[in-house]
Amino acid sequence: MRVIKSRNYKIGEDTIFTDYCKSENSFMIAGDVKVDGKYKILLVNIDKSGNELWTRVCGAGHEYEAQTILESDDKCIVGGNAHGRATESGGHGWKAYILSVNKSGEKLKEMTYKIGNNDVIYTMINRGDELWAMGESRSKEPSVFTMRINKELELLETKNYGRYDDVLAGAITSKFLTYSYKRLNKWFARIIRVDEELNKIWERHISELMIYSSIELGNSLLVVGTKGDNGIALKVGEHSEKEVQFEDSAVLGAATRDELVILAGEHRKRPVLYLLNYDLELLGKFVARFEGWYEKAFFTDSGEIIAMGYSQAKNMGVVSVITQ
């Protein structure tokens, strides 16, 4: 794998990318920028070759952070947090936040939700006529929550999962809910198979696993994250599992196309991509030259890979187009 083009993004004091979605014939990338000491939401629209079409900064007055984005009907929906204060430890006073924009990035509607204390939405999916979201409430006893929301962004239902010493939201999919939790100084992963009402069908707990994201592979689930000092990709079924580990790494995101899997993350302080098949056999590896990480990567229709990264030395976002 090699880079065929790359572009750096630096707006204000800091620029970081967090998620992406496909939008008609282009891709919408969401992230955050720090301007005059306050975080705002950044939207970047790129074509299928990775060329920038437009850039827009959203948010006025308060602080806002974008954690996830998806396409829903003729709109893009951004999930995250708002009306709080960003700190090195994650911030305080946040309310769960959803922003609806048109395909040009213009605001259509926004909503805040108070679930517990210090609430952040980290992942969302379309589910029929609803949106499903999952996030963290960071009170004295942190917990994970889910939200069911209609397409008008009205809250239909919330559920809370456990009270822990610490939590790390993984992902919500159409069949699974995944996150990690800390009790008595030990981390565990919780994988929950859910029905159409987000009720539990079965669950598994795995020790020492930190889940950063997960995607469905047929009837199985691919979980990515860290285990000890290594990155991990874990394929989980109700009664089976298969894993592959990557030395001195962290795996942050995963995407699939044509029975290929691309993993994005960090390897020895540098951005890394791992290319695998559905049997989790390693087909290729790419390590960038700058210090930082790749947050997410995805395949284009032509088979190239677009990776969203962050340069720690320059506090800027990076979008790279990479061949297989």
N, C-alpha and C positions, 0 to 999 in steps of 0.2 A: 504494500500500500504506500502511496506517496501523495503529497499535497500538490494540487494543480492550481489552486488559487486560495488566498486567505485575505480577510479584511479585519482590521482592528476598529473597535468602537470605544470612544472615550468621551463621555458627556459629563461635565462637572468634575467632582472629585473621585467618583467611582462609577463603574458600569459593569453589571454582571447579568448574564443570561440564565434563565431558570427552566424554560419549557418552550414547546413549539406546537403548532398544529397545522394541518394542511388546509388551505383556504383557496378553493376553486383551482386556479392554475398556478398557485404560488404557495409559499409557506409563511406563516405568521410566527415570529419569535417574540416571546415575552421575557422581560427582565426588569431590573431596577437601575436607576441612576441616582446618585447623590449630588444634589445641587444646593449650594448655600447651606450645607449641613443637614438637609432634609432629603429623605428618599421619596422618589416618585416612580411611577410605572413607565417602563420603556416598551414600545411596540416597534418592531422592525419587520417590514414585509420584503421578502426576497423571492426572486423567480426560481425556476427549477434548476438553474445553473449557479445559483448562489449570488446573483447580482442584486444589489439593493434597489428596491422600487421606491420605498419611502420610509421615513422614521418619524415617530410621534411620541412625545412625552405627555403622560396623563396624570392629573392630580393637582389640586390647588389648595393651599392653606394647610391642610393636615399632612401627615406622612402616610405613604402608601407603599406596599410591597406586593409584587406579583410572584406567585409561587407556581401557578399552573394555568394552562390555556387550552381550550378546545373549540372546535367548530360546532355550532348548533343551528340548524336550519340555515338562514342567510346571515347569521351573525357569528361573532367570535366572543366567547365568554372567558373572562379572566377571573381566576380565584386567588385569594391571598388574604391580606390583612390591612387594616386602615385605622386611622384616628388614635394611634398609639405613638410610641417612641422607640426607635431602633437603638439597641445597645449591643456591645460585644457578646453579651450573654443571651441574646435573642430578642430583647425588647420587653416592654411592659405596656399595659393598657390597651393592647390590640383588640379590635373587634373583627370577627370573620367578615370577609368582604368579597363581593362579586361585582364585576364591571362588565356590562354588555356594550360592544362596539360594532359598528358596521364594517364592511370589508375595506373601508378606507381608514379605519382606526378612529372614527368619530364616535364620541360617547352617545349611547342610546339610553342607558339606564344604569344606575348603581344602587346597591343595597348593602347595609351592614347588618350583622346579626350578633347578638350576645348569647353565646351558648353557655359559657361558664365565666372564667376570668382569664383574660389574655389569650384570645382565641385566634387561631390561624388555620386557613384552609390550605392544604398541601396538594390535593389531588382530586380530580373530578372526571366523571364520564357521563355520556348520554345514556339514558335508560328508558326507552319508550318515550312517553310524553313528559318525562321528568329528567332532572339532573340529580345525580348522586355525587356527594362530596364527602371527603374525609379530612380531618385535621386534628390539631392538638389544642387542648386547654391547659395552660401552664399556670395553675394555681399552686397552693401549698402541696396538694396531692395531684400531680399532673395526670391527665387522662386523654384518651383518644375519643373523638366523636364522629358520628356520621350524620349527614343531613340529606333529606329528600326535599327537592325544590321543584316547583313547576316552572314552565318555560317563561312565566312572567316574573320569575325570581322570588316568588312567594314561598316562604318556608312551610312545608307540610308536616315534617316530623324530624326529630333529632333522637339519637341514641348515644349513650355514653358507655365506654368499655373500660372498666377497671379504674382503680386508683393506685398509682404507682409512685416510686421514688423519682422516676424519670421516664420519658417516652420518646419514641422516634416514629413518626408516621411513615409507612411504607407506600402502599397504594391501594386504591379501590378499583376493582374490575367488575364485570357483570356477574361473576360467580364467586369472587374471593375478596376478602378484606385482610390486609397484612400490615403488621406493625411490630416494633420491638419495645420492650419494657424492661425497666431495671427494678430489682428488688434485692435488698440486702447485699448491695454492691455487686450483683451479678446481672448480666444482660441475658434476655431470652427473646426469641421471636415467637409471635403468635400468628398462625395462619388459619383463617376461618372460612369455610365453605358456606356461602349464604344462598338463600332462595330469593324470589322476586320481591319479597318484602324486607329484605336484609335480616331475616331470621337465620340463626345458626343451624346448619345441617350437620357439620362435623368440624372439629378443630384439631390442630396439632401445635405443640409447643416444642421449640428447639433451642437448646442452651447455646450461649456464646455466639449467637448469630445476630448481627445488626442488619436490618433490612432497609435499603434505601429506595427500592422500587420493585415492581413486579409486573409481569404481563402474562396473558394467557397463551398457552401453546396447545391448541386443541382442548382436550379434557384435563390437561395438566397445567400447572402454574410454574413459570420461571421466576424465581426470586433472585435478586442480586443485592450485594452489599459487602460486608466484611465479616471475617471470622478470625479473631486474633489479629495478626499483622498482614493477613492475606485477603485479597479480594475473592469473592465467591459468586458462582452462578449455580443455583440449586433448582433442579426440576422436581416438582413435588406432585404426587398423586395422593389419593386417600390412604393407600397402603404401600406406597413406594416412594423412593427418592433416588436421585442421581446428582452428584455434584462434581464441579471442577473448581480448583483453586488457582489463584494467580499470586505469585510470591511478591511481597512488599507492595501491594496494590490495594485500591479501594474501587469497587465497581458501583457507579452511581445511577446508571440508566441503561435500558435495553430496548431494542426495536427489532422487528422481523420483516422479512420479505423473501418470498420464494424459498422457504425452508432454510434461510440463512438468518443468523442472529448477530447483531452488532452490539457490543458492550462498550460503554463509555465510562471513563474514570480517571484515576491517577495512579502512576507507577513511579515510585521513588522521586516524588515531588514534580513529576512531569505529566502532562496529559497523555492518555493512552487510549487506544481502541483495540478491542479483541474481536476478531471475526470467527464465528463458530457455525457449525451446522446444528440441526435439531437434536442430534445425539450428544451435543456439547463437546464435539471434537474441534480442536483449535485449527483453523485454516489460515489465519494470518494475524499479524500484530503490527501496530504502528505507534511509535512514541514521538511526540512533538519535541521541539528543541527548547521551548521556553518553560519556565517554572509556572505551575498552575495545575489545571485539570480540565477535562472535558465533562460537562454536566450531562449532555444528551447528544445522541447521534441518530441519524435516520437515513434510510435509503431514498434516492430519487427514482423516478420512473425509468431513467436510463441506467440505473445500477450504480451510480456514484453514491458516495456517502457525504452528507453534510454534518459537520460536528460543531457544536456550540461550546466554547470554552472560556476560560478566565485566566488572564495573566496576572499573577500576584505581584510581580515586580512593578508593573505599570498600572495596576488597578483598572484594567480595561477588559471588555469582552472581545472575544475572537470568534469569527465564523470562518471555518475552513471547508473547502471542497476537496475530497480525497478519493482517489481511485481504489478499486479493490485489488 
